[in-house]
Amino acid sequence: MPGSGSGAKRLHHMGITVSDLDRSLAFYSEAFGIEAAYEFEVDAEFAERVARVQAPCRGAMLELPNASLELLQYRTPDARPYSLRNCDVGAAHPCLEVDDIDAARERLAAMDVDCFTPPLPIEEGPLAGYRWFYFADPDGIVVELFQPPVS
């Protein structure tokens, strides 16, 4: 469909629902120095119309150079904790690129964050030389860290 005007150009942002927006904002700030570019509120009626959730919502956009991370906290008593595994349909994870994956893992470990492995090398294929690992954020949501090869 090139030229139709409806083709995707890039990933603009990834939205993640969290249980406590303030806690998540503090986590991403402490772990990676990412601050909210702005915060917003949505009333229950609007949330019902656009997201099919009858609950007010508070959110924040954490802007990175090429995409943003949108954190959303719906204020509803029937919200369930995150429980998807990476193999479950619908499970998704953000991947943050860092300059120093070892320092990032040390910082996360000092914060008692569940890092699944030490940084792992990619040894072949188009990403050979990259390093990565998964960790769990304060809600147990899987996040990946990724470091390009160091020249």
Helices and strands as residue ranges (DSSP letters): E 13-17, H 21-32, E 36-42, H 44-51, E 57-63, E 68-74, E 95-97, H 101-110, E 120-121, E 131-136, E 142-147
